[in-house]
Amino acid sequence: MAKTHVKMMVNGAEVEGLVEPRTLLIHFIREKLLLTGAHIGCETTHCGACTVDIDGRSVKSCTLFAVQANGTEILTIEGMASADGTLSALQEGFRQMHGLQCGFCTPGMIVRAHRLLQENPNPTEEEIRFGIAGNLCRCTGYQNIVKAIQYAAAKINGTDFQEAAE
């Protein structure tokens, strides 16, 4: 099968490669770029484990072809921490508030929460639950994930977490 050249920015770095037109973005990211944070879960957009941020939108990378992402800017979980390894507010929140158990959904959940906080820097609990509804977690029951996002929102906004949670 003929291959197509793709070029995009991933976590601030320009990347390119040759892909078959049927190559899913998740496979390009994991297999060609060796960024394995985003997971392959359901391959039907139901679970959200493969969520990445593309041009300012949360996207399930299991149902987008790599050629469709040509020319875009992509953020994966690997691009969330600072260059010196300092965790982002969301990563710190998930750690501090015990927002993960098995960790399978965590990368997609954090990337989705990142976009949520870009769109709404001070969401209510209800807005958080609605905002992450496309990302499934089979372990946590979501309570600590919500707390982790509230923690991150408070940190980003420079407010006390207890105030934000009330």
C-alpha positions as CSV (number, residue, x, y, z in Angstrom):
1,M,0.0,0.0,0.0
2,A,1.3,3.5,-0.8
3,K,2.5,5.5,2.1
4,T,1.7,9.2,2.8
5,H,4.0,11.7,4.3
6,V,2.7,13.4,7.5
7,K,4.2,16.2,9.5
8,M,2.9,17.6,12.8
9,M,4.0,19.2,16.1
10,V,3.8,16.8,19.0
11,N,4.5,18.1,22.4
12,G,6.3,21.1,20.9
13,A,8.6,19.1,18.6
14,E,8.1,18.8,14.8
15,V,7.8,15.1,13.8
16,E,7.2,13.5,10.5
17,G,6.9,10.1,9.0
18,L,5.5,7.9,6.3
19,V,2.2,6.2,7.1
20,E,-0.3,4.0,5.3
21,P,-3.5,6.0,4.8
22,R,-5.4,3.6,7.2
23,T,-2.9,4.1,10.1
24,L,-4.8,5.4,13.1
25,L,-3.3,8.4,14.9
26,I,-2.9,6.3,18.2
27,H,-0.8,3.8,16.3
28,F,1.4,6.5,14.8
29,I,1.9,8.1,18.2
30,R,2.6,4.8,20.0
31,E,4.5,2.9,17.4
32,K,6.3,5.5,15.2
33,L,6.9,8.2,17.8
34,L,7.3,5.7,20.8
35,L,5.0,7.9,23.0
36,T,3.1,5.2,24.8
37,G,1.2,7.3,27.4
38,A,-2.0,7.3,25.4
39,H,-3.5,3.9,25.6
40,I,-5.5,1.8,23.2
41,G,-8.7,0.8,24.9
42,C,-11.9,0.3,23.1
43,E,-10.9,1.6,19.6
44,T,-14.5,2.9,19.3
45,T,-14.2,6.3,21.1
46,H,-16.1,5.1,24.1
47,C,-13.4,4.8,26.7
48,G,-11.2,7.9,26.1
49,A,-7.9,6.1,27.1
50,C,-6.4,7.4,23.8
51,T,-7.4,11.1,24.3
52,V,-4.9,13.6,23.0
53,D,-5.2,17.4,22.5
54,I,-5.2,18.4,18.9
55,D,-5.2,22.1,18.0
56,G,-7.0,23.0,21.2
57,R,-9.6,20.2,21.2
58,S,-9.8,16.9,23.0
59,V,-9.7,14.1,20.4
60,K,-10.0,10.3,20.7
61,S,-6.9,9.3,18.6
62,C,-8.2,5.8,18.1
63,T,-10.7,6.9,15.4
64,L,-8.6,9.6,13.7
65,F,-6.3,8.7,10.9
66,A,-2.7,10.0,11.1
67,V,-3.1,11.6,7.7
68,Q,-6.0,13.6,9.2
69,A,-3.7,15.0,11.8
70,N,-1.2,16.2,9.2
71,G,-0.2,19.8,10.0
72,T,-1.7,19.9,13.4
73,E,-0.3,20.6,16.9
74,I,-0.8,17.6,19.3
75,L,-0.3,17.4,23.1
76,T,0.0,14.0,24.7
77,I,0.5,13.1,28.3
78,E,4.2,13.1,27.7
79,G,4.1,16.8,27.0
80,M,2.3,17.8,30.2
81,A,5.2,18.0,32.6
82,S,7.8,20.8,32.4
83,A,11.1,20.1,30.6
84,D,12.8,19.7,34.0
85,G,10.3,17.0,35.0
86,T,8.2,19.1,37.3
87,L,4.6,17.7,37.1
88,S,1.8,19.8,35.8
89,A,-0.9,20.9,38.2
90,L,-3.1,18.2,36.9
91,Q,-0.5,15.5,37.3
92,E,0.3,16.7,40.8
93,G,-3.4,16.8,41.6
94,F,-3.9,13.2,40.4
95,R,-1.0,12.1,42.6
96,Q,-2.0,14.2,45.7
97,M,-5.7,13.4,45.5
98,H,-5.2,9.7,44.6
99,G,-7.0,10.2,41.3
100,L,-5.7,7.0,39.8
101,Q,-5.6,3.3,40.6
102,C,-4.6,1.1,37.8
103,G,-3.5,4.1,35.7
104,F,-4.9,2.9,32.4
105,C,-7.3,5.8,31.9
106,T,-5.1,8.4,33.6
107,P,-3.2,9.8,30.6
108,G,-6.4,10.3,28.6
109,M,-8.2,11.6,31.7
110,I,-5.4,14.2,32.4
111,V,-5.2,15.4,28.8
112,R,-9.0,15.8,28.7
113,A,-9.0,17.6,32.1
114,H,-6.2,19.9,30.7
115,R,-8.5,21.0,27.9
116,L,-11.5,21.3,30.3
117,L,-9.5,23.7,32.5
118,Q,-8.4,25.6,29.4
119,E,-12.1,26.1,28.5
120,N,-13.3,26.6,32.1
121,P,-10.6,27.5,34.6
122,N,-12.9,27.3,37.6
123,P,-15.4,24.5,37.0
124,T,-17.9,23.3,39.5
125,E,-18.1,19.6,40.4
126,E,-21.0,19.1,38.0
127,E,-19.1,20.8,35.2
128,I,-16.1,18.6,35.8
129,R,-18.2,15.4,35.8
130,F,-19.8,16.5,32.6
131,G,-16.5,17.5,31.1
132,I,-14.8,14.2,31.7
133,A,-17.9,12.1,30.8
134,G,-16.3,10.8,27.6
135,N,-13.4,9.3,29.5
136,L,-14.2,6.1,31.4
137,C,-12.5,4.9,34.6
138,R,-13.3,1.4,35.8
139,C,-11.4,1.6,39.1
140,T,-11.9,4.9,41.0
141,G,-15.5,5.8,41.0
142,Y,-14.5,9.3,39.8
143,Q,-14.6,11.0,43.2
144,N,-10.9,11.4,43.5
145,I,-10.5,12.3,39.8
146,V,-12.9,15.1,40.4
147,K,-10.9,16.2,43.5
148,A,-7.7,16.0,41.5
149,I,-9.2,18.4,38.9
150,Q,-10.5,20.7,41.6
151,Y,-7.0,20.7,43.2
152,A,-5.4,21.5,39.8
153,A,-7.9,24.3,39.1
154,A,-7.2,25.8,42.5
155,K,-3.5,25.6,42.0
156,I,-3.7,27.2,38.5
157,N,-6.0,29.9,39.8
158,G,-3.8,30.6,42.9
159,T,-6.6,29.8,45.3
160,D,-6.8,27.4,48.3
161,F,-8.0,24.0,47.3
162,Q,-10.3,23.7,50.3
163,E,-12.1,26.9,49.1
164,A,-12.4,25.6,45.6
165,A,-13.8,22.2,46.8
166,E,-16.5,23.8,48.9
